[in-house]
Amino acid sequence: MRAFEYHAPANLDEAISLLQQHGESARPLAGGTDLVVQMKESATKFPLPSHLVSLLRLPELRGIEFSDSEGLRIGAGSTMTEVAESPVIRERYTAIAEGAALVGSIQTMNMATVGGNLCNAAPSADIAPPLIVFDAEAVIVGPSGRRSLPLEEYFLGPGKTALAPHELLAEVRVPVPSAGTGSAYARHTPRKQMDIAVVGVAVALTLASGRIERARVALGAVAPMPVRAGRAEAQLEGEPLSDECLARATDAAVEECSPISDVRGSAEFRRHIVRVTTERMLRLASERARGS
């Protein structure tokens, strides 16, 4: 690994100033579960940073908070373990807790942060589809101030986000789910742990008087970025909950994905897994919605 200079700012303004000062030679460092590996193994694939700006001591990026008026706030520096074990997330945003609980080993979960996972912008990121089905917003800070945008607009492609130079993801905001909402997330991997998703599916359904009032379906690892399955959602919203309705939505989700073939699975195999997993998550989310 090439030598680099390590900076430990005490607050967010200082971190942004350091990123401005050192420009393209600087990279922010959170848990390091992605960046440090890249620096060790990928020296020929992209220019290595000569300055690392640590985000670990920044209080503005920490914490998980919830209120019935403001909804859920997840600081970008929150670890996957903190998200997976949060009582309020497990109860009200179950799919988000399930996604966080799948990010690597226990040691990885204790270090990996929500911000790092989202900023890495891998199409297979386990935390992204669950956040998308809850209409999460990314809160971004930088030299020009603070701005927000829907998380589904935050991803621009593999490894690419809407972050401008010297900007940082500060937190994720998630609205309060309506009564009668159930959610679920699952992925398919060759191994149970220490692997990345071949397919990931998140679902959130809100039921009222036996009908599906609101539906969100998001897919991971089957497109250049995590995506909403809008046509699948349209097959669900306003419809009575039934096997036929769920089957139509499942078919639509398969049609909407655009997977590639690689060493981890063919496009045809991934479409099959989308079908199987979407149906399972729709049924599980509907069961949880009825139980809520």
N, C-alpha and C positions, 0 to 999 in steps of 0.2 A: 504494500500500500504506500502511495506517495505521501510525503509529509504534508501536513496541513496545519493551519492555525485555528485554535478552538476559542470561541467567544461565548461568554455566559452572561447575557444581559439580564438585568433585574426586573425589567418591565417591557411591555409590548412596544412602546414608543422607541425604546433603545434598540430592540430587536429590528424594527423596521429601518431605523437609522443605519444600523450595521449592514443590512442587506443593500441599502442604497449606496453606502460608502464603498462596498466591495464589488457591487455589480454582479456580472455573470460568473465571477470566480467564487461566489458565496452560495451556500445552500442552507436552508433551515434544517435543523436536526431535532426530531422529537424522540420517539422510542428507539429509532435506529434500526428496526427490524428489516426494513427494506433498503435504506440508504447505505448502511454499513456493509451489507452483503454486496450491493452493487459496487461499492468502492473497492472491495476486495477482489471481486471476480470479473468486473466488466470494464476494466481500464481501457480496452480498445473500442468499446461501443459508444462512449460519450465522454466529453471532457470531464476529468475529475475536479471537484471543487478544491480550491486551496484555502478556503475559509469555511468553517462550519459554525453556524449561529445556533446555539442551543436554545430550545424553547422550554426546557424542563422546569426552570425556576419561575416561569411567568404565571402569576396568580390569575391573570385575566383569562387564561386558557383552561383553567381547571374547573371541576365541579359539575355535578348533575343536579338540576333543580326542577321542581314541578309546582305549578299552581293551577287551580281550576280556571283562573282568568287568563293566565299567560301561556299555559301549556308547558311543554318540556323544553328545557335548555340542556344541551350536552356540550360542555367545553371541549374544544378540539384536542386538548391535552389529556382528556379522560382516557383511561386504558380500556381495553376490551374486557378485562376482568371486572372493572368497575361497572361497565354497562351491563354485562351479562348477569351480574349479581345484584343490580339495583332493584329493590322491591317494586318501585313504581313502574319501572320499565317492564319488568316481568309480568306485572298485573295488567297494565293498560296498553303496553306496546310490545306484546309478547314476541312478535316476529323480529323486532330489533334485538332483543335479548338473545334469541336463538341464533341470529346471524353473528353476533359478537362472540358467542360461545364456541364458534367453529373456526376462529382465526388462529390456526397453528396450535402449538403445544401450550401447556399451562404457563411455561416460562415465557413464551412468545406473547400470550395474552396479558401477562403482567407488565410487559414493556410496550407492546404495540398500542398506538393511540388511534382514536377515531379520525383525527385530522390527518395523520400519516396515511391511514388506509384510504381515505378519500382523495388525498392529494396525489397518491401514487397512481390513481385513476386506472387501475387494472380492470378490464371488463369482468373479471371473475370475483371482484371484491365482495365479500360476504355481507358487509354492513350496508352497502349501497341500496340493493333492491328493497330491503325492509324499510329503510328510511324513505325511499321514494313512495312506497304505498301509503305512507302516513303524511304525504304532502310536505315533507321537510323542506326547510329553507337553509341555505348556506349563508352565514354572516361573515363577510370578508372585510378585513381592515388593511389599510395601506397608507402611503403618503398623502393621498387625496381624501382620506377619511374612511367612513364606514358605509358599506352597501350590502344589500341582500338580494338573492335570486333563488328561484326554485332549484332544488337539488338536481332535478332531472335536466336542467339547463346548465348545470355546473360542469358536466362531463362533455368534452368535445371529441374525444377519441382515445385510443390506447395511450396512456401516459400523458394525456393532454387535458387541461382544465381551463376554466374561465378566469383563473387567477392572472392578473396583469403583473408585470415585473415589480418586485419588491412588495407584493401583497401577500397576506397570510390568511388562512382560514382560521377564524377565531372561535366559532361555535356553530352548532346546528340547532335550529329552532323547529319544534314539532307541535302542531296544533293539538288541542284537546280532542281525542276521538269521541264521537257521538256514542250515546248509550246504545247497547246492542251491537257493538263492534267486536269482531274477533279477527285475529290475524295469525299467520303461520309462515315460516320460512324453512326450506330444506334445500340441500344441494346434493348432487351426485359426485362422488369422488372415487377413484380406485381404492384409496385407503381411507379409513375413518378419520385419522388425524394426520397432520403434517403434509397436507396436500391442498391443491387449489381446485376450485369447482370446475367440473366439466360442464355442468348446468346448475344454475341456481334459480329458484322460483320463490317469490314472496307474494302473498295475497292478504288483503284486508277487506272484509265484508261487513257492512252494517245492515242488520235486519230490522224491519219494523212491520208488524202485523203479517208475518209470513212472506213478505216481499223483500227483495234486495234493494235497499234504499241507496246504497253507495257501494261501489266496487272498485278496487285497485288491484292490478296485477302487474308485477315487474319481473323482468327476466335478466339474469346475469350469465355471462360467458357464452352467449349465443349471438352477439353482435359486437361492433367495435366499442360499445360502451353499455352500461346498464340501461335498459329501456323499459318504458311503459308499454303494456300490451293494450292499446286503446280499443281495438276491435273486440278483444275478449271482454273488456269492461262493458262495452256497449251491449253485448249479449246478455249481460247480467243485470244491469241497473234497471229498476222498475219492474222486473220480472218476479213471479212467484218462485220461491226456491224449489227446484225440482231436479231430478236426474237429467232430464232433457236439456234444461237450461245450462247446467254445469257441463254437459257434453258439448254443447254448441260453443261455449266459452273456451273449452279446452282445444277444440278444433281451430278456433280463431287464433289462439296463442301460438299454436304450431305454425300457422300460416304467416304470422307476423315476425317470427325469429329469422335471423339470417346467419346461421352458424357456418364456421369453416371446418375443413377437415385438417387435422394435424396428428401428431404422434399420440395424442391423448384421446382421440376419438374422431370418427368421421362425422360429416355434417348430417348424414342420415341417422346415425346413432344418436347424435345430440337432439335431433327433432323427436326421436322416439322417447328420449328421457324427458324432454319438455312436456310431451303428452302425458306420460305417467305421473310426473311430479306435479304438474299443474292440477291434474284431477285430484291428487291426494291433498294438495294444499287447499284447494277450494273446499273440499269436504271437511278438512280439519278446521279451517277458518270458520265455516258455517256452524260446525258443532260448538266451537268456542263462542261464537256470537250468540247462539241460543242459550249457552250456559251463562253468559255475562248478565 
